[in-house]
């Protein structure tokens, strides 16, 4: 896969098509909580995984997956995109946790 242009990452974050609720997981040391948001990419079946470790201020594009496999990126985003992902994370958390249970 070729490197993902910054403009494409910005468009994906701006469009904010969430795959599902945000998740949390432990990092490789098993101690630090990592917040993860998965957004749909511009092509069918394409997913962008963004992560934020509790000790960092900026989100990171972790990986991009599509029908050709997974490409690990590990690119730290700028302040504006990180701020947008903070807002998306809060909104998604509220949206998915405040839903009443179906009868």
Backbone bond lengths (Angstrom), bond angles and torsions (degrees), N, CA, C in turn:
res aa  C-N    CA-C-N  psi(-1)  N-CA   C-N-CA  omega(-1)  CA-C   N-CA-C  phi
1 X - - - 1.443 - - 1.522 109.74 -
2 X 1.306 114.84 148.73 1.458 119.76 178.58 1.527 109.73 -88.12
3 X 1.330 116.87 157.14 1.462 119.05 179.28 1.532 111.20 -57.52
4 X 1.316 116.00 144.18 1.457 121.72 -178.74 1.523 108.48 -84.19
5 X 1.330 117.03 125.59 1.473 119.19 179.64 1.529 111.24 -65.78
6 X 1.325 115.97 145.80 1.463 120.83 178.70 1.523 111.48 -58.47
7 X 1.328 117.31 -34.64 1.466 120.49 179.96 1.528 110.98 -64.52
8 X 1.329 117.52 -34.53 1.463 121.15 177.72 1.527 110.60 -68.96
9 X 1.318 116.89 -40.60 1.466 120.73 177.71 1.525 109.55 -63.24
10 X 1.333 117.22 -44.18 1.466 120.96 179.10 1.524 110.84 -61.80
11 X 1.324 118.00 -40.52 1.466 121.44 179.68 1.529 110.97 -65.13
12 X 1.305 117.71 -38.63 1.462 122.11 -179.70 1.526 110.38 -67.34
13 X 1.329 116.46 -43.93 1.464 120.27 179.07 1.529 110.30 -66.56
14 X 1.315 117.32 -39.28 1.461 121.11 179.54 1.523 111.02 -66.98
15 X 1.329 117.54 -41.10 1.466 121.44 179.72 1.527 111.12 -69.10
16 X 1.312 117.03 -33.52 1.470 124.24 173.84 1.519 114.01 48.94
17 X 1.293 116.80 59.92 1.466 120.94 174.36 1.529 107.88 -95.62
18 X 1.332 115.89 95.50 1.460 121.86 -177.19 1.518 111.99 -70.27
19 X 1.319 116.27 139.53 1.461 121.13 175.36 1.523 110.72 -78.26
20 X 1.289 118.04 -31.50 1.457 122.89 -178.31 1.510 109.88 -178.33
21 X 1.320 117.03 -164.12 1.462 119.19 -179.12 1.525 110.97 -67.88
22 X 1.325 116.17 152.21 1.469 118.31 175.48 1.519 109.22 -65.64
23 X 1.297 115.78 152.98 1.459 120.36 -179.27 1.522 109.93 -121.70
24 X 1.312 115.13 166.38 1.463 122.49 174.32 1.517 107.73 -128.68
25 X 1.299 115.19 146.38 1.461 119.26 176.19 1.522 108.47 -150.81
26 X 1.315 115.91 163.95 1.454 120.81 176.89 1.519 109.07 -86.04
27 X 1.327 116.35 148.01 1.461 118.87 177.30 1.520 109.66 -75.85
28 X 1.306 116.37 -174.91 1.466 121.14 -174.54 1.528 113.06 -63.45
29 X 1.341 117.67 -23.07 1.465 119.49 178.21 1.522 111.39 -85.09
30 X 1.340 116.57 -10.78 1.456 121.10 178.38 1.508 114.80 81.29
31 X 1.345 117.27 12.92 1.459 118.89 -175.96 1.528 114.56 -118.73
32 X 1.298 117.72 -38.03 1.461 121.17 -173.08 1.528 110.15 -94.13
33 X 1.314 115.86 133.13 1.453 120.32 177.84 1.530 109.24 -79.53
34 X 1.312 114.15 133.99 1.457 121.33 177.83 1.529 107.40 -113.91
35 X 1.321 117.01 126.44 1.461 120.92 175.70 1.524 107.77 -88.29
36 X 1.326 116.43 138.92 1.465 120.93 -177.60 1.525 109.70 -131.09
37 X 1.329 115.48 132.27 1.463 122.76 172.64 1.519 107.39 -121.01
38 X 1.309 116.92 135.34 1.459 121.41 176.45 1.515 108.17 -115.63
39 X 1.338 115.36 124.37 1.458 121.98 179.95 1.517 109.51 -117.09
40 X 1.325 115.78 146.15 1.463 120.40 174.80 1.521 109.52 -71.10
41 X 1.316 115.71 141.32 1.453 121.44 176.07 1.518 111.27 -86.76
42 X 1.321 117.18 -177.45 1.464 120.89 -177.12 1.531 114.24 -73.35
43 X 1.327 117.56 -19.48 1.459 120.58 -179.85 1.533 110.36 -106.13
44 X 1.321 117.79 148.52 1.470 120.59 -179.92 1.532 111.39 -55.42
45 X 1.336 115.01 134.19 1.459 120.46 177.98 1.511 115.32 80.80
46 X 1.301 117.89 0.07 1.460 121.21 -178.05 1.530 109.66 -92.27
47 X 1.340 116.87 132.46 1.458 122.70 -179.10 1.523 110.30 -127.80
48 X 1.330 115.23 137.81 1.461 122.03 176.92 1.523 107.71 -112.69
49 X 1.322 117.38 122.93 1.466 122.22 178.42 1.529 109.21 -102.47
50 X 1.334 114.86 123.04 1.457 122.01 177.84 1.519 107.87 -112.80
51 X 1.329 116.98 141.25 1.455 120.00 -179.32 1.525 110.52 -134.33
52 X 1.332 114.23 154.63 1.461 121.54 177.75 1.520 107.52 -140.84
53 X 1.315 116.15 119.04 1.459 121.56 176.86 1.524 107.88 -83.45
54 X 1.317 116.57 144.02 1.457 121.71 -176.78 1.518 114.79 -52.29
55 X 1.304 118.57 -29.31 1.462 121.42 -177.12 1.531 113.34 -89.67
56 X 1.321 117.96 -2.71 1.462 120.71 -178.94 1.520 111.09 -107.73
57 X 1.324 115.59 160.33 1.458 121.14 178.75 1.520 112.43 -101.19
58 X 1.307 116.47 -20.38 1.461 119.65 -174.68 1.521 111.26 -115.43
59 X 1.336 114.14 143.72 1.458 121.67 177.45 1.522 109.48 -74.71
60 X 1.313 114.73 158.84 1.457 121.90 -179.91 1.528 108.76 -126.94
61 X 1.319 116.73 135.98 1.460 119.86 169.67 1.518 105.13 -76.62
62 X 1.308 115.35 111.17 1.457 121.07 -174.50 1.526 112.08 -83.46
63 X 1.352 115.58 -50.24 1.458 118.95 -177.74 1.519 110.53 -159.06
64 X 1.319 113.52 162.29 1.464 122.39 174.53 1.519 105.98 -128.52
65 X 1.326 115.57 128.85 1.462 118.55 178.82 1.523 109.50 -124.17
66 X 1.322 114.67 146.75 1.463 121.69 176.47 1.522 107.57 -154.54
67 X 1.306 116.70 -165.56 1.465 119.30 -177.37 1.526 113.69 -68.57
68 X 1.344 117.32 -8.21 1.465 121.03 177.96 1.521 112.07 -95.81
69 X 1.336 117.81 -3.13 1.455 121.11 179.99 1.517 111.69 122.68
70 X 1.322 115.22 -157.92 1.464 122.07 -177.27 1.517 108.63 -118.54
71 X 1.324 114.80 132.87 1.457 120.49 175.40 1.517 107.51 -113.33
72 X 1.322 116.89 120.16 1.454 120.96 177.09 1.512 107.90 -80.53
73 X 1.321 116.48 133.79 1.460 120.16 -176.25 1.524 111.24 -113.08
74 X 1.338 117.77 -58.16 1.460 120.66 177.92 1.508 114.28 70.61
75 X 1.313 117.63 28.45 1.460 121.85 -177.49 1.527 110.82 -94.85
76 X 1.331 117.00 127.49 1.459 121.83 177.72 1.520 108.79 -79.99
77 X 1.331 115.14 134.60 1.455 120.61 -178.14 1.526 110.68 -86.71
78 X 1.317 115.07 162.42 1.457 121.28 178.16 1.522 112.02 -74.16
79 X 1.325 115.29 176.48 1.471 121.25 -177.27 1.521 112.89 -60.51
80 X 1.325 117.74 -44.99 1.467 120.63 -176.32 1.520 112.27 -64.93
81 X 1.329 116.67 -47.02 1.459 119.32 179.10 1.522 110.92 -66.77
82 X 1.315 117.50 -36.83 1.461 120.47 177.33 1.528 110.60 -64.74
83 X 1.322 116.76 -40.44 1.464 120.16 177.64 1.524 110.18 -64.12
84 X 1.324 117.28 -39.94 1.469 121.04 178.12 1.538 110.34 -63.90
85 X 1.319 117.56 -41.68 1.464 120.69 178.16 1.532 111.70 -67.75
86 X 1.331 118.17 -33.09 1.466 120.52 173.69 1.525 110.31 -59.28
87 X 1.333 115.82 -46.04 1.466 121.09 179.65 1.523 110.28 -64.42
88 X 1.326 117.13 -45.60 1.467 121.02 178.84 1.528 111.27 -60.26
89 X 1.318 116.34 -41.91 1.460 120.57 179.90 1.524 110.02 -61.62
90 X 1.328 117.24 -45.74 1.466 120.83 179.88 1.529 110.94 -64.02
91 X 1.341 116.94 -43.57 1.461 120.51 179.69 1.529 111.06 -65.20
92 X 1.313 116.68 -43.81 1.466 120.66 -179.20 1.522 110.62 -66.04
93 X 1.317 117.34 -39.89 1.459 120.33 178.04 1.522 109.81 -61.67
94 X 1.326 116.94 -46.45 1.469 120.85 179.14 1.526 110.97 -63.94
95 X 1.321 117.05 -43.01 1.463 121.30 -177.16 1.529 111.87 -63.74
96 X 1.303 116.12 -47.11 1.458 119.81 -174.34 1.530 112.73 -80.56
97 X 1.324 118.69 -22.41 1.471 119.63 -179.66 1.519 112.49 -94.90
98 X 1.323 118.49 -19.91 1.466 121.69 -179.75 1.505 113.91 -90.52
99 X 1.314 118.78 1.93 1.462 121.54 -179.16 1.516 110.41 -72.56
100 X 1.316 116.76 132.46 1.469 118.64 175.68 1.528 110.29 -71.34
101 X 1.303 115.74 149.81 1.464 120.72 179.42 1.515 109.90 -70.02
102 X 1.313 116.55 141.43 1.472 121.67 178.39 1.524 109.39 -76.87
103 X 1.360 116.83 140.58 1.476 119.21 179.47 1.509 112.08 -71.44
